[in-house]
Amino acid sequence: MATEKILDDEKRIDKAAYVLKAVAHPLRIKIIQMLNESKELNVSTIYKNLNAEQSLISHHLINMRDKGILDIRRSGKNIYYFLVDAAVAEIIDCIYKSKLIS
């Protein structure tokens, strides 16, 4: 029984590390914050607001989507990105409020 608990905890820890690695980039954090505020945005809106190259933003969006952080909604030719779980934005907010970066 204790072994099952340890293995379950290890899987959860591995998943947490995976998610944290997936968002560990300043542009990705900014994208997450924007999506948390706006709920969903298309690539054009994101790269214009961040004053970054579209290809760079697209790369980050695809990477976070592949890792399960983001998902998309299609509307005609437009693709809108949104957070799968707002908890990721809450984690970033907790870090902002912590003494780690004050």
N, CA and C of each residue as an Amber inpcrd file, in Angstrom:
protein
   306
   0.8210000  -1.2000000   0.0000000   0.0000000   0.0000000   0.0000000
   0.8630000   1.2620000   0.0000000   1.8880000   1.3050000   0.8450000
   2.7630000   2.4730000   0.9090000   3.5390000   2.6350000  -0.3930000
   3.9110000   1.5110000  -1.0140000   4.6340000   1.5600000  -2.2870000
   3.7840000   2.1930000  -3.3680000   2.4850000   1.8640000  -3.4160000
   1.5720000   2.4590000  -4.3920000   1.4860000   3.9650000  -4.2000000
   1.4390000   4.4060000  -2.9490000   1.3630000   5.8410000  -2.6470000
   2.6210000   6.5510000  -3.1200000   3.7750000   5.9410000  -2.8790000
   5.0350000   6.5490000  -3.2990000   5.0890000   6.6440000  -4.8190000
   4.6850000   5.5730000  -5.5160000   4.6850000   5.5920000  -6.9760000
   3.7120000   6.6240000  -7.5150000   2.5430000   6.7290000  -6.8910000
   1.5690000   7.7360000  -7.3110000   2.1290000   9.1380000  -7.1060000
   2.7700000   9.3620000  -5.9660000   3.3900000  10.6630000  -5.6930000
   4.4940000  10.9650000  -6.7020000   5.2850000   9.9680000  -7.0580000
   6.3530000  10.1620000  -8.0370000   5.7830000  10.5530000  -9.3950000
   4.6950000   9.9310000  -9.8090000   4.0540000  10.2740000 -11.0780000
   3.5460000  11.7070000 -11.0530000   2.9630000  12.1000000  -9.9310000
   2.4450000  13.4710000  -9.8100000   3.5880000  14.4810000  -9.8040000
   4.6720000  14.1490000  -9.1320000   5.8370000  15.0350000  -9.0970000
   6.4330000  15.1610000 -10.4990000   6.5400000  14.0380000 -11.2050000
   7.0520000  14.0750000 -12.5760000   6.1690000  14.9390000 -13.4650000
   4.8650000  14.8140000 -13.3260000   3.9340000  15.6090000 -14.1340000
   4.0610000  17.0970000 -13.7860000   4.1840000  17.4060000 -12.4960000
   4.3520000  18.8060000 -12.0750000   5.6260000  19.3960000 -12.6750000
   6.7190000  18.6360000 -12.6460000   7.9830000  19.1040000 -13.2300000
   7.8250000  19.3120000 -14.7310000   7.1040000  18.4220000 -15.3850000
   6.8560000  18.5180000 -16.8250000   6.1090000  19.8090000 -17.1650000
   5.0740000  20.1210000 -16.3890000   4.2910000  21.3360000 -16.6230000
   5.1450000  22.5810000 -16.3560000   5.8890000  22.5790000 -15.2660000
   6.7190000  23.7360000 -14.9430000   7.7860000  23.9690000 -16.0080000
   8.3860000  22.8990000 -16.5250000   9.3580000  23.0460000 -17.6070000
   8.6860000  23.6080000 -18.8630000   7.4600000  23.1910000 -19.1030000
   6.7420000  23.6230000 -20.3080000   6.4370000  25.1200000 -20.3070000
   6.3530000  25.7250000 -19.1460000   6.0260000  27.1550000 -19.0710000
   7.2170000  28.0130000 -18.6390000   8.3730000  27.3920000 -18.4850000
   9.5480000  28.0930000 -17.9540000  10.2610000  28.9270000 -19.0140000
   9.5650000  29.9140000 -19.5220000  10.1530000  30.8640000 -20.4730000
   9.3740000  32.1710000 -20.3470000  10.0530000  33.3120000 -20.3390000
   9.3470000  34.5860000 -20.1570000   8.2040000  34.8210000 -21.1440000
   8.3990000  34.4890000 -22.4230000   7.3160000  34.6870000 -23.3920000
   6.1320000  33.7620000 -23.0980000   6.4160000  32.5550000 -22.6870000
   5.3340000  31.6180000 -22.3690000   4.5420000  32.1000000 -21.1610000
   5.2390000  32.6330000 -20.1890000   4.5420000  33.1700000 -19.0140000
   3.6550000  34.3470000 -19.4200000   4.1730000  35.2200000 -20.2780000
   3.3660000  36.3490000 -20.7570000   2.1420000  35.8600000 -21.5370000
   2.3240000  34.8510000 -22.3700000   1.1970000  34.2880000 -23.1370000
   0.1550000  33.7310000 -22.1820000   0.5910000  33.0070000 -21.1800000
  -0.3390000  32.4240000 -20.2060000  -1.1080000  33.5240000 -19.4880000
  -0.4160000  34.5910000 -19.0960000  -1.0890000  35.7040000 -18.4280000
  -2.1300000  36.3400000 -19.3520000  -1.7690000  36.5310000 -20.6110000
  -2.7110000  37.1270000 -21.5630000  -3.9400000  36.2340000 -21.7370000
  -3.7160000  34.9430000 -21.8720000  -4.8340000  34.0210000 -22.0640000
  -5.6830000  33.9020000 -20.8030000  -5.0640000  34.0280000 -19.6580000
  -5.8340000  33.9870000 -18.4160000  -6.7580000  35.1950000 -18.3160000
  -6.2990000  36.3440000 -18.7910000  -7.1120000  37.5620000 -18.7510000
  -8.1760000  37.5850000 -19.8420000  -7.8170000  37.1160000 -21.0320000
  -8.7200000  37.2420000 -22.1830000  -9.4830000  35.9690000 -22.5120000
  -9.1460000  34.8850000 -21.8600000  -9.7790000  33.5660000 -22.0590000
  -9.3500000  32.8930000 -23.3410000  -9.3550000  33.5890000 -24.4830000
  -8.8340000  33.0100000 -25.7120000  -8.4030000  34.1290000 -26.6540000
  -7.3190000  33.8470000 -27.3960000  -6.7670000  34.8250000 -28.3220000
  -6.2110000  34.1100000 -29.5410000  -6.1670000  34.8300000 -30.6770000
  -5.5310000  34.2510000 -31.8510000  -4.0540000  34.6620000 -31.8760000
  -3.2830000  34.0120000 -32.7390000  -1.8430000  34.2520000 -32.8090000
  -1.5370000  35.7140000 -33.0980000  -2.2680000  36.3170000 -34.0170000
  -2.0050000  37.7120000 -34.3980000  -2.1140000  38.6510000 -33.2010000
  -3.1420000  38.4840000 -32.4250000  -3.3250000  39.3350000 -31.2410000
  -2.1820000  39.1380000 -30.2590000  -1.7800000  37.9010000 -30.0640000
  -0.7140000  37.6130000 -29.1000000   0.6070000  38.2190000 -29.5560000
   1.0050000  37.9660000 -30.7990000   2.3270000  38.4670000 -31.2060000
   2.3470000  39.9930000 -31.3090000   1.2390000  40.6100000 -31.6730000
   1.2010000  42.0770000 -31.7250000   1.3020000  42.6670000 -30.3270000
   0.5900000  42.0850000 -29.3670000   0.6340000  42.5910000 -27.9900000
   1.9910000  42.3820000 -27.3270000   2.6930000  41.3250000 -27.7290000
   3.9950000  41.0450000 -27.1400000   5.1470000  41.6300000 -27.9510000
   4.8070000  42.2430000 -29.0940000   5.8210000  42.8380000 -29.9590000
   6.9250000  41.8290000 -30.2880000   6.4940000  40.6470000 -30.7250000
   7.4290000  39.5680000 -31.0560000   7.0980000  39.0190000 -32.4420000
   8.0100000  38.2680000 -32.9980000   7.8010000  37.6580000 -34.3050000
   6.6940000  36.6050000 -34.2330000   5.8720000  36.5590000 -35.2640000
   4.7810000  35.5930000 -35.2980000   5.3090000  34.1640000 -35.2300000
   6.3960000  33.8850000 -35.9280000   6.9300000  32.5240000 -35.9370000
   7.3870000  32.0970000 -34.5420000   7.9660000  33.0150000 -33.7860000
   8.4080000  32.7130000 -32.4250000   7.2110000  32.4270000 -31.5200000
   6.1980000  33.2620000 -31.5970000   4.9930000  33.0650000 -30.7840000
   4.3050000  31.7580000 -31.1800000   4.2090000  31.4900000 -32.4710000
   3.6010000  30.2440000 -32.9400000   4.3490000  29.0370000 -32.3880000
   5.6670000  29.1170000 -32.3760000   6.4790000  28.0270000 -31.8240000
   6.1200000  27.7720000 -30.3570000   6.0530000  28.8300000 -29.5650000
   5.7210000  28.6830000 -28.1420000   4.2940000  28.1580000 -27.9590000
   3.3660000  28.6490000 -28.7530000   1.9760000  28.1910000 -28.6480000
   1.8600000  26.7070000 -28.9830000   2.5140000  26.2920000 -30.0440000
   2.4660000  24.8840000 -30.4410000   3.1000000  24.0090000 -29.3710000
   4.2200000  24.4560000 -28.8400000   4.8970000  23.6910000 -27.7950000
   3.9990000  23.5190000 -26.5700000   3.3720000  24.6060000 -26.1350000
   2.4940000  24.5060000 -24.9570000   1.2430000  23.6900000 -25.2580000
   0.7750000  23.7490000 -26.4830000  -0.3800000  22.9230000 -26.8620000
   0.0070000  21.4500000 -26.8570000   1.1630000  21.1360000 -27.4200000
   1.6350000  19.7510000 -27.4450000   1.8010000  19.1780000 -26.0450000
   2.1080000  20.0450000 -25.0800000   2.3280000  19.5940000 -23.7050000
   1.0650000  19.6660000 -22.8520000  -0.0570000  20.0380000 -23.4680000
  -1.3310000  20.0200000 -22.7530000  -1.6470000  21.2580000 -21.9460000
  -0.8580000  22.3100000 -22.0860000  -1.0960000  23.5610000 -21.3520000
  -2.1910000  24.3690000 -22.0420000  -2.1630000  24.3780000 -23.3700000
  -3.1260000  25.1220000 -24.1770000  -3.9140000  24.1790000 -25.0790000
  -5.0420000  24.6820000 -25.5530000  -5.7980000  23.9950000 -26.5930000
  -6.3000000  25.0600000 -27.5630000  -6.9470000  24.6200000 -28.6300000
  -7.4170000  25.5600000 -29.6450000  -8.9030000  25.3900000 -29.9110000
  -9.4520000  26.4730000 -30.4600000 -10.8160000  26.4650000 -30.9940000
 -10.7110000  27.0870000 -32.3770000 -11.2400000  26.3800000 -33.3580000
 -11.2210000  26.8980000 -34.7340000 -12.5310000  27.6270000 -35.0210000
 -12.3960000  28.7370000 -35.7210000 -13.5510000  29.4940000 -36.1830000
 -13.2250000  29.9860000 -37.5840000 -13.6990000  29.2560000 -38.5770000
 -13.3440000  29.5750000 -39.9540000 -11.8590000  29.3660000 -40.1430000
 -11.1670000  30.3930000 -40.6260000  -9.7170000  30.3060000 -40.8230000
  -8.9320000  30.6710000 -39.5710000  -9.6130000  31.1580000 -38.5610000
  -8.9390000  31.5970000 -37.3370000  -8.8070000  30.4630000 -36.3370000
  -7.6770000  30.4730000 -35.6340000  -7.4300000  29.5350000 -34.5460000
  -7.2580000  30.3550000 -33.2750000  -8.0430000  30.0160000 -32.2790000
  -7.9830000  30.7110000 -30.9900000  -7.3990000  29.7750000 -29.9470000
  -6.4120000  30.2720000 -29.2170000  -5.7720000  29.5010000 -28.1540000
  -6.4010000  29.8530000 -26.8140000  -6.4750000  28.8500000 -25.9320000
  -6.9750000  29.0740000 -24.5800000  -6.2650000  28.1330000 -23.6220000
  -6.2650000  28.5080000 -22.3400000  -5.6630000  27.6700000 -21.3030000
  -6.5560000  26.4640000 -21.0360000  -5.9460000  25.3040000 -20.9350000
  -6.6970000  24.0930000 -20.5990000  -7.1280000  24.1550000 -19.1370000
  -6.2360000  24.6720000 -18.2920000  -6.5120000  24.7510000 -16.8600000
  -5.9140000  26.0520000 -16.3230000  -6.7380000  26.8870000 -15.7500000
  -6.2790000  28.1800000 -15.2300000  -5.3250000  28.0270000 -14.0460000
  -5.1810000  26.8300000 -13.5210000  -4.2650000  26.6070000 -12.4030000
  -2.8360000  26.9910000 -12.7640000  -2.4620000  26.8450000 -14.0260000
  -1.1190000  27.2360000 -14.4670000  -0.9170000  28.7310000 -14.2210000
  -1.9020000  29.5370000 -14.5580000  -1.8180000  30.9870000 -14.3190000
  -1.8020000  31.2780000 -12.8210000  -2.5120000  30.4950000 -12.0460000
  -2.5240000  30.6830000 -10.5850000  -1.1540000  30.3730000  -9.9920000
  -0.4760000  29.3650000 -10.5250000   0.8660000  29.0270000 -10.0560000
   1.8140000  30.1900000 -10.3160000   1.7360000  30.7660000 -11.5060000
   2.5730000  31.9140000 -11.8470000   2.2600000  33.0790000 -10.9190000
   0.9890000  33.3010000 -10.6510000   0.5840000  34.3700000  -9.7390000
   1.1370000  34.1280000  -8.3310000   1.1190000  32.8890000  -7.8800000
   1.6810000  32.5560000  -6.5600000   3.1750000  32.8710000  -6.5090000
   3.8820000  32.5920000  -7.5890000   5.3130000  32.8950000  -7.6350000
   5.5310000  34.3990000  -7.5640000   4.6950000  35.1710000  -8.2890000
   4.7930000  36.6350000  -8.2250000   4.6050000  37.1550000  -6.8030000
   3.6880000  36.5390000  -6.0880000   3.3770000  36.9910000  -4.7340000
   4.3630000  36.4910000  -3.6920000   5.2180000  35.5610000  -4.0670000
   6.1400000  34.9660000  -3.1090000   7.3540000  35.8650000  -2.8800000
   8.1270000  35.4890000  -1.9060000   9.3520000  36.2230000  -1.6030000
  10.4800000  35.8540000  -2.5570000  10.2280000  34.8640000  -3.4210000
  11.2700000  34.4070000  -4.3390000  11.6980000  35.4660000  -5.3230000
  10.7780000  36.3440000  -5.7230000  11.1340000  37.3340000  -6.7420000
  10.9000000  38.7780000  -6.2790000  10.7700000  38.9600000  -4.9990000
  10.5420000  40.3200000  -4.5050000  11.8160000  41.1150000  -4.3910000
